[in-house]
Amino acid sequence: MKKFSISDIEGLTGIKAHTIRAWESRYNLVPPKRTSTNIRYYDEDDLKMLLNIVTLNENGYKISKIAEMGPKQIGDLVAQLKMNWNNDSVQLLNLSDATVAYDEVTFSQVLAGCVAQMGLVNTMDTVLFPFMRKVGMLWQTGAIDPSHEHFASSLIRDRLIVEIDRVEKPQIEAPKRFLLFLPEDELRETGLLFARYLLKKCGHDILYLGSEVPYTDLKKVTESYHPDFAFIVLTSLNLGKNINKVIGRVMDYIDVPLIVAGSLIAEFDILVNDQLTPLKNVCDMVDFLEDL
């Protein structure tokens, strides 16, 4: 069974370490275990209980009242809350719990429930993009393993492909041609697949190349496909902090306007020009496409 430090628990639950210690000292809530050398740690059962406590606390239950409940009562109340697919904070914790446990059934149920109730756009905006940012941060800090990130990303990718296949592309006058790809060292397709969904829903034509497309191939593709726009998504910290250099290199190989989205666009100052459109969030993406 995996062991978690209090800093791991802080990252996974969103609750500060000093708050967790206060719950322990005042209410004896989820006391940590100790190694033979007296180092504090939490196991997977402790993490699940803390996630349940956080879920109740964020939905109006006071810690003092939660402390009076037994594990079954806590579990029953959380199970009721988890059926509210519109509650994004609950579903974020639900996805975190399922990811740590490699629980594919629960993870897929959350995705399906959220999409059915909120639609894919709202689900991406309020649940999945925040969740993927959290997973990326936890991976970088070592709170979860790379396999956890791959597990979650794979299931989200599968769901997006299902939603893309369900879209009946409308016939519009003068559809634009979009070239969608990720540059070298960028692996995460979640944002790019979502862009593909939005573009198909709007009736535009798409050439989707996927991840890690070599720079040297871009010129050949643009000369052959003749897109109106190129579209990339930047999220990987492997790209480094000089995002403008990455964008500039892409633009060196294409001769069409470039649209750039992704979490890194919101974190860094992008040098905008007539051929470059940065989109910082889901609303920006939707608004841009509606204005075409």
Backbone as numpy.savetxt, mean C-alpha at the origin, in Angstrom:
# Nx Ny Nz CAx CAy CAz Cx Cy Cz
7.94 -19.64 16.47 7.09 -18.44 16.47 7.97 -17.20 16.47
7.62 -16.24 15.62 8.43 -15.04 15.47 8.38 -14.20 16.73
9.50 -13.58 17.06 9.59 -12.70 18.22 9.67 -11.24 17.76
8.98 -10.36 18.49 8.95 -8.94 18.15 9.45 -8.11 19.32
10.27 -7.11 19.00 10.67 -6.14 20.02 9.55 -5.13 20.19
9.65 -4.29 21.21 8.61 -3.29 21.42 8.60 -2.26 20.29
9.76 -2.02 19.67 9.78 -1.11 18.52 9.08 -1.74 17.32
9.22 -3.07 17.16 8.47 -3.77 16.11 6.98 -3.62 16.34
6.56 -3.84 17.57 5.14 -3.74 17.93 4.64 -2.32 17.68
5.46 -1.33 17.99 5.09 0.07 17.76 4.81 0.31 16.28
5.67 -0.23 15.42 5.48 -0.04 14.00 4.28 -0.78 13.46
4.06 -1.99 13.94 2.97 -2.81 13.43 1.60 -2.35 13.91
1.52 -1.80 15.11 0.23 -1.40 15.66 -0.04 0.10 15.53
1.03 0.89 15.40 0.87 2.35 15.36 0.78 2.98 16.74
0.96 2.19 17.78 0.90 2.69 19.16 2.32 2.89 19.69
2.56 4.06 20.28 3.89 4.38 20.79 4.31 3.41 21.89
5.62 3.18 21.97 6.16 2.24 22.95 5.80 2.63 24.38
5.86 3.94 24.68 5.56 4.36 26.05 4.09 4.11 26.40
3.21 4.17 25.40 1.80 3.87 25.63 1.61 2.39 25.92
2.30 1.54 25.16 2.22 0.09 25.39 2.71 -0.24 26.79
3.81 0.39 27.22 4.33 0.15 28.57 3.34 0.64 29.63
2.67 1.76 29.35 1.68 2.28 30.31 0.51 1.32 30.44
0.05 0.76 29.33 -1.04 -0.22 29.39 -0.62 -1.44 30.21
0.64 -1.81 30.06 1.15 -2.96 30.80 1.19 -2.69 32.29
1.75 -1.53 32.68 1.92 -1.23 34.09 0.61 -0.92 34.80
-0.32 -0.23 34.11 -1.58 0.16 34.75 -2.63 -0.95 34.73
-2.68 -1.68 33.60 -3.78 -2.63 33.44 -3.33 -4.08 33.21
-2.02 -4.30 33.20 -1.46 -5.63 32.94 -1.91 -6.16 31.58
-2.04 -5.26 30.62 -2.45 -5.64 29.27 -1.25 -6.15 28.48
-1.29 -7.37 28.06 -0.27 -8.01 27.22 1.14 -7.77 27.76
1.44 -8.31 28.94 2.81 -8.19 29.45 3.77 -8.95 28.54
4.96 -8.41 28.31 5.91 -9.08 27.41 6.50 -10.32 28.05
7.01 -11.18 27.21 7.78 -12.33 27.68 9.23 -11.91 27.75
10.05 -12.77 28.33 11.47 -12.43 28.47 12.33 -13.63 28.09
13.46 -13.32 27.45 14.41 -14.36 27.10 15.19 -14.78 28.34
16.04 -15.77 28.17 16.85 -16.24 29.29 17.81 -15.17 29.78
18.07 -14.18 28.93 18.93 -13.06 29.34 18.12 -11.82 29.72
16.82 -12.03 29.97 15.92 -11.00 30.48 15.60 -9.89 29.47
15.68 -10.21 28.19 15.31 -9.24 27.15 13.83 -9.39 26.84
13.11 -8.26 26.87 11.68 -8.28 26.60 11.39 -8.62 25.14
10.31 -9.37 24.91 9.87 -9.62 23.54 8.38 -9.99 23.55
7.78 -9.90 22.37 6.38 -10.29 22.20 6.32 -11.36 21.11
5.37 -12.29 21.23 5.23 -13.29 20.18 4.02 -12.95 19.30
3.70 -13.83 18.36 2.62 -13.55 17.41 1.25 -13.46 18.08
1.04 -14.25 19.13 -0.23 -14.16 19.85 -0.35 -12.81 20.57
0.76 -12.34 21.12 0.75 -11.02 21.76 0.44 -9.92 20.75
1.05 -10.03 19.58 0.80 -9.03 18.53 -0.67 -9.03 18.13
-1.24 -10.20 17.96 -2.66 -10.28 17.57 -3.54 -9.64 18.63
-3.25 -9.91 19.91 -4.04 -9.32 20.98 -3.89 -7.80 21.00
-2.67 -7.30 20.80 -2.46 -5.85 20.78 -3.16 -5.20 19.59
-3.16 -5.87 18.44 -3.88 -5.34 17.30 -5.38 -5.27 17.59
-5.90 -6.28 18.29 -7.32 -6.26 18.67 -7.62 -5.13 19.64
-6.72 -4.93 20.60 -6.91 -3.86 21.58 -6.89 -2.49 20.89
-5.95 -2.33 19.98 -5.86 -1.07 19.23 -7.13 -0.84 18.41
-7.63 -1.90 17.80 -8.85 -1.79 17.00 -10.02 -1.30 17.85
-10.19 -1.87 19.03 -11.28 -1.45 19.91 -11.06 -0.01 20.40
-9.82 0.29 20.78 -9.51 1.62 21.30 -9.76 2.70 20.26
-9.42 2.43 19.00 -9.62 3.41 17.94 -11.09 3.54 17.53
-11.91 2.64 18.05 -13.34 2.68 17.73 -14.19 2.95 18.97
-13.61 3.71 19.90 -14.40 4.26 21.00 -14.36 3.55 22.32
-13.66 2.42 22.41 -13.59 1.69 23.67 -12.40 2.20 24.49
-12.64 2.56 25.73 -11.56 3.03 26.59 -10.69 1.86 27.03
-9.41 2.16 27.20 -8.47 1.11 27.62 -8.89 0.50 28.95
-9.37 1.31 29.87 -9.79 0.79 31.18 -10.91 -0.24 31.04
-11.81 -0.02 30.08 -12.90 -0.97 29.84 -12.40 -2.22 29.13
-11.48 -2.03 28.17 -10.92 -3.17 27.45 -10.18 -4.09 28.42
-9.50 -3.49 29.39 -8.73 -4.27 30.37 -9.62 -5.18 31.22
-10.90 -4.82 31.33 -11.84 -5.63 32.11 -12.41 -6.79 31.30
-12.17 -6.78 29.99 -12.72 -7.83 29.13 -11.79 -9.04 29.06
-12.38 -10.19 28.81 -11.60 -11.38 28.56 -11.23 -11.48 27.09
-10.30 -12.35 26.75 -9.87 -12.50 25.35 -11.02 -12.81 24.40
-11.99 -13.64 24.84 -13.10 -13.98 23.96 -13.98 -12.78 23.66
-14.27 -11.97 24.68 -15.10 -10.78 24.46 -14.40 -9.80 23.52
-13.10 -9.63 23.74 -12.33 -8.74 22.85 -12.38 -9.26 21.42
-12.15 -10.56 21.27 -12.16 -11.15 19.94 -13.51 -11.03 19.25
-14.60 -11.23 20.01 -15.95 -11.14 19.43 -16.26 -9.72 18.97
-15.88 -8.73 19.78 -16.13 -7.33 19.41 -15.33 -6.94 18.17
-14.09 -7.37 18.11 -13.25 -7.06 16.95 -13.81 -7.74 15.70
-14.29 -8.97 15.84 -14.86 -9.68 14.70 -16.05 -8.91 14.13
-16.86 -8.30 14.99 -17.98 -7.48 14.52 -17.49 -6.25 13.77
-16.46 -5.59 14.32 -15.92 -4.40 13.68 -15.31 -4.72 12.33
-14.69 -5.87 12.22 -14.00 -6.22 10.98 -14.96 -6.41 9.80
-16.23 -6.58 10.10 -17.22 -6.73 9.03 -17.65 -5.39 8.45
-17.21 -4.30 9.10 -17.50 -2.97 8.57 -16.41 -2.59 7.58
-16.61 -2.90 6.30 -15.57 -2.71 5.30 -15.27 -1.23 5.06
-16.20 -0.36 5.43 -15.98 1.08 5.23 -15.08 1.69 6.30
-14.77 0.94 7.34 -13.91 1.44 8.42 -12.46 1.19 8.03
-11.82 2.21 7.45 -10.47 2.00 6.90 -9.43 1.70 7.97
-9.57 2.30 9.17 -8.59 2.03 10.22 -8.64 0.57 10.67
-9.85 0.02 10.75 -10.00 -1.39 11.11 -9.40 -2.29 10.04
-9.67 -1.96 8.78 -9.18 -2.81 7.70 -7.67 -2.73 7.53
-7.08 -1.58 7.86 -5.61 -1.48 7.86 -5.00 -2.44 8.87
-5.58 -2.47 10.06 -5.09 -3.39 11.09 -5.39 -4.84 10.70
-6.54 -5.04 10.08 -6.91 -6.38 9.61 -5.90 -6.91 8.60
-5.51 -6.06 7.67 -4.51 -6.46 6.67 -3.15 -6.70 7.32
-2.79 -5.88 8.29 -1.51 -6.06 8.99 -1.47 -7.41 9.70
-2.55 -7.74 10.38 -2.65 -9.01 11.10 -2.54 -10.18 10.12
-3.27 -10.10 9.00 -3.25 -11.18 8.02 -1.87 -11.32 7.37
-1.18 -10.20 7.18 0.14 -10.25 6.56 1.15 -10.94 7.46
1.17 -10.56 8.72 2.11 -11.17 9.66 1.88 -12.67 9.77
0.60 -13.08 9.68 0.25 -14.50 9.81 0.28 -15.24 8.47
0.62 -14.55 7.38 0.55 -15.14 6.03 -0.84 -15.75 5.78
-1.86 -15.04 6.21 -3.24 -15.54 6.12 -3.86 -15.05 4.81
-3.73 -15.85 3.76 -4.20 -15.45 2.43 -5.72 -15.32 2.38
-6.43 -16.22 3.06 -7.89 -16.20 3.03 -8.42 -14.89 3.61
-7.94 -14.52 4.80 -8.40 -13.28 5.43 -8.01 -12.07 4.61
-6.77 -12.03 4.14 -6.30 -10.90 3.35 -7.19 -10.70 2.12
-7.47 -11.79 1.42 -8.29 -11.71 0.21 -9.72 -11.30 0.53
-10.24 -11.76 1.66 -11.59 -11.37 2.08 -11.67 -9.87 2.35
-10.64 -9.33 2.99 -10.61 -7.89 3.26 -10.60 -7.10 1.95
-9.75 -7.51 1.02 -9.70 -6.82 -0.27 -11.04 -6.86 -0.97
-11.64 -8.04 -1.03 -12.91 -8.20 -1.74 -14.01 -7.39 -1.05
-14.04 -7.42 0.28 -15.07 -6.69 1.02 -14.95 -5.19 0.85
-13.73 -4.67 0.93 -13.51 -3.23 0.79 -13.88 -2.76 -0.62
-13.44 -3.50 -1.63 -13.74 -3.12 -3.01 -15.24 -3.16 -3.27
-15.93 -4.17 -2.73 -17.37 -4.30 -2.94 -18.13 -3.14 -2.31
-17.69 -2.71 -1.13 -18.41 -1.67 -0.40 -17.99 -0.26 -0.79
-16.70 -0.06 -1.01 -16.19 1.30 -1.25 -15.82 1.58 -2.69
-15.68 0.53 -3.49 -15.15 0.71 -4.84 -13.63 0.67 -4.81
-13.02 0.38 -5.95 -11.56 0.23 -5.99 -10.84 1.55 -5.73
-11.34 2.66 -6.26 -10.64 3.94 -6.10 -10.53 4.32 -4.63
-11.65 4.27 -3.89 -11.62 4.61 -2.47 -10.81 3.60 -1.66
-10.88 2.34 -2.04 -10.10 1.32 -1.35 -8.61 1.58 -1.50
-8.18 1.92 -2.72 -6.77 2.22 -2.94 -6.34 3.45 -2.15
-7.19 4.47 -2.14 -6.85 5.75 -1.51 -6.77 5.64 0.00
-7.76 5.00 0.62 -7.87 5.04 2.08 -7.33 3.80 2.79
-7.16 2.70 2.04 -6.72 1.46 2.68 -5.40 0.94 2.09
-5.37 0.66 0.79 -4.24 -0.08 0.24 -2.96 0.74 0.10
-3.05 1.97 -0.39 -1.83 2.77 -0.48 -1.25 3.08 0.91
-2.08 3.48 1.90 -1.52 3.65 3.25 -0.93 2.35 3.79
-1.59 1.23 3.52 -1.09 -0.06 3.99 0.26 -0.39 3.36
0.40 -0.18 2.05 1.66 -0.50 1.38 2.80 0.41 1.85
2.47 1.67 2.15 3.51 2.57 2.70 3.98 2.05 4.06
3.02 1.60 4.86 3.36 1.06 6.18 4.20 -0.21 6.05
3.83 -1.09 5.15 4.57 -2.33 4.95 5.99 -2.03 4.48
6.13 -1.09 3.56 7.46 -0.73 3.10 8.35 -0.21 4.21
7.77 0.63 5.09 8.52 1.16 6.22 8.93 0.05 7.18
8.01 -0.87 7.46 8.30 -1.96 8.39 9.34 -2.91 7.83
9.33 -3.09 6.51 10.33 -3.92 5.86 11.71 -3.28 6.00
11.77 -1.98 5.76 13.05 -1.28 5.85 13.62 -1.32 7.25
12.75 -1.28 8.27 13.22 -1.27 9.66 13.43 -2.67 10.22
13.03 -3.70 9.46 13.23 -5.07 9.91 12.13 -5.61 10.81
11.05 -4.84 10.98 9.95 -5.30 11.84 9.23 -6.49 11.20
9.21 -6.54 9.87 8.67 -7.69 9.15 9.71 -8.15 8.14
9.52 -9.35 7.64 10.46 -9.91 6.69 10.11 -9.49 5.26
11.08 -9.54 4.33 10.75 -9.26 2.93 9.64 -10.16 2.40
9.57 -11.38 2.92 8.52 -12.31 2.46 7.13 -11.78 2.78
6.98 -11.05 3.89 5.68 -10.46 4.22 5.28 -9.43 3.16
6.24 -8.61 2.76 5.95 -7.59 1.75 5.58 -8.24 0.42
6.30 -9.29 0.05 6.00 -9.99 -1.20 4.63 -10.67 -1.13
4.31 -11.23 0.02 3.00 -11.87 0.22 1.88 -10.87 -0.02
1.95 -9.70 0.64 0.90 -8.70 0.51 0.84 -8.13 -0.90
2.00 -7.80 -1.46 2.04 -7.20 -2.79 1.46 -8.14 -3.85
1.75 -9.43 -3.71 1.27 -10.41 -4.67 -0.25 -10.50 -4.65
-0.84 -10.50 -3.46 -2.30 -10.60 -3.36 -2.99 -9.33 -3.85
-2.39 -8.18 -3.57 -2.95 -6.92 -4.07 -2.86 -6.88 -5.59
-1.73 -7.32 -6.11 -1.55 -7.36 -7.57 -2.62 -8.24 -8.21
-2.85 -9.43 -7.62 -3.87 -10.33 -8.16 -5.24 -9.68 -8.16
-5.56 -8.94 -7.07 -6.87 -8.30 -6.98 -7.02 -7.21 -8.04
-5.96 -6.44 -8.25 -6.01 -5.38 -9.25 -6.21 -5.94 -10.65
-5.56 -7.04 -10.94 -5.72 -7.66 -12.26 -7.17 -8.12 -12.46
-7.77 -8.68 -11.40 -9.17 -9.08 -11.48 -10.05 -7.86 -11.78
-9.81 -6.75 -11.07 -10.61 -5.55 -11.27 -10.40 -4.95 -12.67
-9.17 -5.01 -13.17 -8.89 -4.53 -14.53 -9.66 -5.36 -15.56
-9.66 -6.68 -15.39 -10.36 -7.56 -16.32 -11.87 -7.32 -16.31
-12.39 -6.87 -15.18 -13.84 -6.64 -15.07 -14.30 -5.37 -15.78
-13.38 -4.46 -16.02 -13.76 -3.18 -16.62 -14.12 -3.37 -18.09
-15.27 -2.88 -18.47 -15.65 -2.83 -19.88 -15.21 -1.47 -20.42
-14.19 -1.50 -21.25 -13.62 -0.26 -21.76 -14.64 0.51 -22.60
-14.97 1.74 -22.23 -15.95 2.51 -23.01 -15.34 3.02 -24.32
-16.20 3.22 -25.29 -15.76 3.80 -26.55 -15.85 5.33 -26.45
-14.72 6.01 -26.61 -14.71 7.47 -26.51 -14.11 8.05 -27.78
-14.38 9.32 -28.00 -13.79 10.00 -29.15 -12.32 10.32 -28.87
-11.49 10.02 -29.82 -10.06 10.35 -29.75 -9.40 9.89 -28.45
-9.39 8.59 -28.18 -8.71 8.11 -26.98 -7.20 8.38 -27.06
-6.59 8.64 -25.94 -5.14 8.85 -25.88 -4.43 7.50 -25.77
-3.17 7.51 -26.19 -2.34 6.31 -26.11 -1.33 6.49 -24.98
-1.33 5.54 -24.03 -0.46 5.61 -22.86 0.52 4.44 -22.85
1.78 4.78 -22.57 2.81 3.77 -22.37 3.07 3.68 -20.87
2.77 2.53 -20.26 2.92 2.35 -18.82 4.09 1.41 -18.54
5.00 1.84 -17.67 6.14 0.99 -17.33 6.78 1.48 -16.03
7.63 0.65 -15.46 8.46 1.02 -14.33 9.92 0.98 -14.78
10.71 2.00 -14.41 12.11 2.02 -14.84 12.95 1.00 -14.07
14.18 0.89 -14.46 15.11 -0.03 -13.78 15.15 0.26 -12.28
15.23 -0.83 -11.48 15.29 -0.79 -10.01 13.96 -0.47 -9.36
12.89 -0.35 -10.14 11.55 -0.16 -9.56 10.74 -1.42 -9.82
10.34 -2.10 -8.72 9.70 -3.41 -8.84 8.21 -3.41 -8.54
7.75 -2.46 -7.74 6.39 -2.55 -7.20 5.36 -2.04 -8.21
4.52 -2.94 -8.67 3.58 -2.64 -9.74 2.23 -2.13 -9.25
1.99 -2.08 -7.95 0.66 -1.74 -7.44 0.13 -0.44 -8.03
0.91 0.62 -7.95 0.47 1.91 -8.45 0.29 1.93 -9.95
1.15 1.22 -10.66 1.07 1.19 -12.12 -0.17 0.42 -12.58
-0.47 -0.68 -11.90 -1.68 -1.44 -12.23 -2.93 -0.62 -11.93
-2.90 0.16 -10.87 -4.04 1.02 -10.57 -4.22 2.07 -11.66
-3.11 2.63 -12.15 -3.19 3.58 -13.27 -3.78 2.90 -14.50
-3.39 1.66 -14.73 -3.94 0.90 -15.86 -5.46 0.76 -15.72
-5.91 0.47 -14.50 -7.35 0.35 -14.23 -8.07 1.67 -14.55
-7.54 2.78 -14.05 -8.17 4.08 -14.28 -8.21 4.44 -15.76
-7.13 4.18 -16.46 -7.06 4.52 -17.88 -8.02 3.67 -18.70
-8.10 2.39 -18.39 -9.04 1.52 -19.11 -10.47 1.96 -18.85
-10.75 2.34 -17.60 -12.09 2.78 -17.25 -12.47 4.06 -17.99
-11.47 4.88 -18.30 -11.71 6.13 -19.03 -11.75 5.92 -20.55
-11.41 4.72 -21.01 -11.50 4.44 -22.44 -10.24 4.69 -23.24
-9.10 4.91 -22.56 -7.86 5.20 -23.28 -7.14 3.90 -23.65
-6.23 3.99 -24.62 -5.45 2.84 -25.08 -4.17 2.74 -24.25
-3.76 1.51 -23.96 -2.65 1.29 -23.03 -1.70 0.23 -23.58
-0.42 0.51 -23.50 0.62 -0.50 -23.68 1.30 -0.65 -22.33
1.11 -1.81 -21.70 1.62 -2.04 -20.35 2.85 -2.93 -20.40
3.98 -2.39 -19.92 5.24 -3.14 -19.99 5.67 -3.73 -18.64
5.08 -3.26 -17.53 5.43 -3.82 -16.24 6.69 -3.22 -15.64
7.36 -4.01 -14.81 8.46 -3.49 -13.99 9.83 -3.64 -14.63
10.75 -2.80 -14.15 12.18 -2.86 -14.50 12.43 -2.90 -16.01
11.84 -1.99 -16.73 12.07 -1.89 -18.17 13.42 -1.19 -18.41
14.32 -1.80 -19.15 15.63 -1.17 -19.40 15.47 0.18 -20.10
16.26 1.14 -19.68 16.19 2.47 -20.29 16.41 2.42 -21.80
17.31 1.55 -22.21 17.66 1.50 -23.63 16.50 1.00 -24.50
15.52 0.33 -23.90 14.37 -0.16 -24.66 13.31 0.92 -24.88
13.36 1.97 -24.08 12.27 2.96 -24.10 12.17 3.69 -25.43
13.30 4.05 -26.00 13.28 4.78 -27.26 12.66 3.94 -28.38
13.02 2.65 -28.41 12.47 1.76 -29.44 10.96 1.63 -29.28
10.51 1.51 -28.06 9.08 1.33 -27.81 8.30 2.57 -28.20
8.79 3.74 -27.81 8.06 4.97 -28.12 8.03 5.23 -29.62
9.10 4.87 -30.32 9.13 5.06 -31.78 8.17 4.09 -32.48
7.94 2.94 -31.87 7.06 1.94 -32.47 5.59 2.16 -32.11
5.33 2.48 -30.82 3.94 2.58 -30.34 3.35 3.98 -30.53
4.19 5.01 -30.56 3.77 6.40 -30.71 2.75 6.83 -29.63
3.12 6.72 -28.34 2.17 7.09 -27.29 1.99 8.60 -27.20
0.86 9.02 -26.67 0.63 10.44 -26.36 1.28 10.80 -25.03
1.33 9.81 -24.12 1.92 10.01 -22.80 2.66 8.75 -22.37
3.70 8.94 -21.57 4.32 7.84 -20.83 3.95 8.01 -19.36
3.78 6.90 -18.66 3.32 6.94 -17.27 4.19 6.00 -16.45
4.82 6.53 -15.38 5.62 5.71 -14.47 5.19 5.97 -13.03
5.52 5.04 -12.16 5.22 5.16 -10.73 6.50 4.88 -9.96
6.86 5.76 -9.04 8.10 5.63 -8.27 7.79 5.48 -6.79
8.14 4.32 -6.23 7.89 4.06 -4.81 9.08 3.46 -4.09
10.03 2.88 -4.81 11.10 2.12 -4.20 12.22 3.00 -3.68
12.62 2.76 -2.43 13.74 3.49 -1.85 15.06 3.08 -2.51
15.05 1.97 -3.25 16.26 1.54 -3.97 16.68 2.55 -5.03
15.74 3.41 -5.42 16.06 4.41 -6.44 16.93 5.54 -5.89
17.02 5.63 -4.56 17.80 6.70 -3.96 16.99 7.96 -3.78
17.63 9.00 -3.26 16.92 10.23 -2.94 16.86 11.22 -4.11
17.71 11.04 -5.10 17.70 11.97 -6.23 16.70 11.49 -7.28
15.42 11.66 -6.97 14.35 11.20 -7.85 14.36 11.98 -9.16
14.74 13.25 -9.10 14.78 14.05 -10.33 15.78 13.47 -11.34
16.84 12.85 -10.83 17.82 12.22 -11.73 17.21 11.02 -12.44
16.41 10.24 -11.69 15.74 9.08 -12.28 14.75 9.53 -13.35
13.96 10.56 -13.01 12.97 11.09 -13.95 13.66 11.65 -15.19
14.75 12.38 -14.97 15.49 12.96 -16.08 16.04 11.89 -17.01
16.50 10.79 -16.45 17.05 9.73 -17.29 15.95 9.09 -18.13
14.77 8.89 -17.53 13.65 8.35 -18.30 13.33 9.28 -19.47
13.29 10.58 -19.19 12.92 11.56 -20.22 13.96 11.66 -21.32
15.19 11.26 -21.01 16.22 11.24 -22.04 15.93 10.21 -23.13
15.16 9.19 -22.78 14.92 8.08 -23.72 13.53 8.11 -24.35
12.68 9.05 -23.93 11.35 9.15 -24.53 11.17 10.57 -25.06
10.30 10.71 -26.02 10.08 12.03 -26.63 8.59 12.39 -26.54
7.98 12.04 -25.40 6.56 12.33 -25.17 6.40 12.84 -23.75
5.29 13.52 -23.44 5.07 13.98 -22.06 5.07 12.80 -21.08
5.66 13.04 -19.92 5.79 12.00 -18.90 4.92 12.33 -17.69
4.14 11.37 -17.25 3.35 11.48 -16.02 4.01 10.61 -14.96
4.24 11.17 -13.78 4.93 10.44 -12.72 4.06 10.44 -11.47
3.77 9.27 -10.93 3.02 9.13 -9.69 3.83 8.28 -8.72
3.27 8.06 -7.52 3.94 7.22 -6.53 4.28 7.96 -5.26
4.53 7.21 -4.20 4.79 7.80 -2.88 6.02 8.70 -2.86
7.03 8.40 -3.67 8.24 9.23 -3.68 7.98 10.62 -4.25
6.94 10.74 -5.08 6.61 12.05 -5.66 6.07 12.98 -4.59
5.39 12.41 -3.60 4.87 13.23 -2.51 5.96 13.59 -1.50
7.05 12.83 -1.46 8.09 13.03 -0.46 9.19 14.00 -0.92
9.40 14.12 -2.22 10.51 14.93 -2.73 10.00 16.04 -3.63
10.80 17.10 -3.74 10.46 18.21 -4.63 10.81 17.83 -6.06
9.80 17.83 -6.91 10.00 17.43 -8.30 10.15 18.67 -9.17
11.17 18.66 -10.02 11.41 19.78 -10.92 10.49 19.66 -12.12
9.41 20.42 -12.11 8.38 20.31 -13.13 8.76 21.11 -14.37
8.43 20.58 -15.56 8.58 21.32 -16.81 7.38 21.01 -17.71
7.37 21.56 -18.91 6.22 21.41 -19.80 5.95 19.96 -20.18
6.96 19.12 -20.11 6.82 17.72 -20.52 6.61 16.79 -19.33
6.49 17.33 -18.12 6.41 16.49 -16.93 5.21 16.88 -16.06
4.42 15.88 -15.67 3.27 16.09 -14.79 3.39 15.16 -13.59
3.69 15.70 -12.39 3.72 14.85 -11.19 2.33 14.73 -10.57
1.95 13.52 -10.15 0.67 13.27 -9.50 0.97 12.71 -8.11
0.61 13.47 -7.08 1.03 13.13 -5.72 0.11 12.16 -5.00
-1.12 11.99 -5.46 -2.06 11.12 -4.76 -3.15 10.63 -5.71
-4.06 9.84 -5.17 -5.12 9.27 -5.98 -6.01 10.36 -6.57
-6.32 11.37 -5.79 -7.17 12.47 -6.29 -6.52 13.16 -7.48
-5.21 13.36 -7.43 -4.49 13.97 -8.56 -4.61 13.10 -9.80
-4.50 11.77 -9.62 -4.58 10.87 -10.76 -5.97 10.92 -11.40
-7.01 10.87 -10.56 -8.38 10.89 -11.07 -8.67 12.21 -11.76
-8.28 13.31 -11.13 -8.54 14.64 -11.70 -7.82 14.82 -13.04
-6.58 14.36 -13.13 -5.82 14.51 -14.37 -6.52 13.77 -15.52
-6.96 12.56 -15.25 -7.58 11.76 -16.30 -8.93 12.34 -16.71
-9.65 12.89 -15.75 -10.95 13.48 -16.07 -10.80 14.74 -16.92
-9.65 15.41 -16.79 -9.42 16.66 -17.53 -8.85 16.43 -18.92
-8.48 15.22 -19.25 -7.90 14.94 -20.57 -8.92 15.19 -21.69
